[in-house]
Amino acid sequence: MPTTSHQREHYGLRYMMASAPAMRRLKRGNNSRLHGSKNWGAAFLLMEYLSQHPLPPNRSVLDVGCGWGLAGLYCRKRFNSAVTASDADPAVFPYLQAQADINDLTIDTEVWRFTDVPGDALAAADTLIASDICFWDDMAEEVYQLIARAVEAGCGRILIADPGRPPFLAVAEACIEDFYAELVPVRAYTSRPHRGYVLRIENA
Ligand SMILES: C[S@@+](CC[C@H](N)C(=O)[O-])C[C@H]1O[C@@H](n2cnc3c(N)ncnc32)[C@H](O)[C@@H]1O
């Protein structure tokens, strides 16, 4: 349900459009560098998937390449997850914080590239989530290596949503082969439709 012309509410979560005055104010002098510049549609694919496949309550969730943070905020709100949201670009965190504030939620943040996510953080996470983190060909290897390290560390579940970009599909194919991953088609509806996939690895 729309709340204002620049604010929306879907999946029980309020969020701001890039056009919202608060976000435009943040944008002056705080430009994200790696496409963390709006709420991306894949975050809604992940929320749709999680609404149909809920996480157990009160567990730990690590959101990598979190951007403006919607997927992690959803887990905090819906499952009371202890969420760490990480991103290579610290410029995304003020936007995430603004969206946490309008939902009265708190989550931790860390500046980590995919290659820098510590092994103990991967081991401690019951679920690793991500949305739209594999959009350039040269990201595929980093994302695959992150997944491989998470599997090796014993992270229980890995869920990565994507609209179906070729580098993501290449990573998915390798994970199906190497880690018995599944590629689940998902459709989500906000003010517009979103189509794509969730790459799922159950590692318990
Ligand atoms: C397309 S945005 C998606 C953001 C968010 N997950 C969403 O669905 O709205 C990609 C995000 O990945 C982050 N990112 C890109 N390369 C990264 C890397 N190598 N390590 C960690 N984060 C990275 C960007 O800063 C950006 O926030």
PDBQT file of the ligand as one rigid body, heavy atoms in Angstrom, charges set to zero:
ROOT
HETATM    1  C1  LIG A 301      22.530  -3.879  -7.467  1.00  0.00    +0.000 C 
HETATM    2  S1  LIG A 301      22.954  -3.437  -5.819  1.00  0.00    +0.000 S 
HETATM    3  C2  LIG A 301      21.854  -4.463  -4.863  1.00  0.00    +0.000 C 
HETATM    4  C3  LIG A 301      21.658  -3.913  -3.474  1.00  0.00    +0.000 C 
HETATM    5  C4  LIG A 301      20.650  -4.669  -2.596  1.00  0.00    +0.000 C 
HETATM    6  N1  LIG A 301      21.089  -6.021  -2.318  1.00  0.00    +0.000 N 
HETATM    7  C5  LIG A 301      19.269  -4.669  -3.218  1.00  0.00    +0.000 C 
HETATM    8  O1  LIG A 301      18.782  -5.733  -3.635  1.00  0.00    +0.000 OA
HETATM    9  O2  LIG A 301      18.647  -3.590  -3.282  1.00  0.00    +0.000 OA
HETATM   10  C6  LIG A 301      24.529  -4.260  -5.564  1.00  0.00    +0.000 C 
HETATM   11  C7  LIG A 301      25.165  -3.998  -4.218  1.00  0.00    +0.000 C 
HETATM   12  O3  LIG A 301      26.334  -4.812  -4.086  1.00  0.00    +0.000 OA
HETATM   13  C8  LIG A 301      27.386  -4.036  -3.581  1.00  0.00    +0.000 C 
HETATM   14  N2  LIG A 301      28.647  -4.595  -4.098  1.00  0.00    +0.000 N 
HETATM   15  C9  LIG A 301      29.108  -4.566  -5.378  1.00  0.00    +0.000 A 
HETATM   16  N3  LIG A 301      30.285  -5.218  -5.476  1.00  0.00    +0.000 NA
HETATM   17  C10 LIG A 301      30.557  -5.677  -4.231  1.00  0.00    +0.000 A 
HETATM   18  C11 LIG A 301      31.647  -6.446  -3.688  1.00  0.00    +0.000 A 
HETATM   19  N4  LIG A 301      32.664  -6.856  -4.453  1.00  0.00    +0.000 N 
HETATM   20  N5  LIG A 301      31.616  -6.764  -2.369  1.00  0.00    +0.000 NA
HETATM   21  C12 LIG A 301      30.561  -6.360  -1.595  1.00  0.00    +0.000 A 
HETATM   22  N6  LIG A 301      29.518  -5.616  -2.044  1.00  0.00    +0.000 NA
HETATM   23  C13 LIG A 301      29.533  -5.281  -3.352  1.00  0.00    +0.000 A 
HETATM   24  C14 LIG A 301      27.120  -2.625  -4.075  1.00  0.00    +0.000 C 
HETATM   25  O4  LIG A 301      27.755  -1.624  -3.307  1.00  0.00    +0.000 OA
HETATM   26  C15 LIG A 301      25.603  -2.561  -4.013  1.00  0.00    +0.000 C 
HETATM   27  O5  LIG A 301      25.153  -2.074  -2.766  1.00  0.00    +0.000 OA
ENDROOT
TORSDOF 0
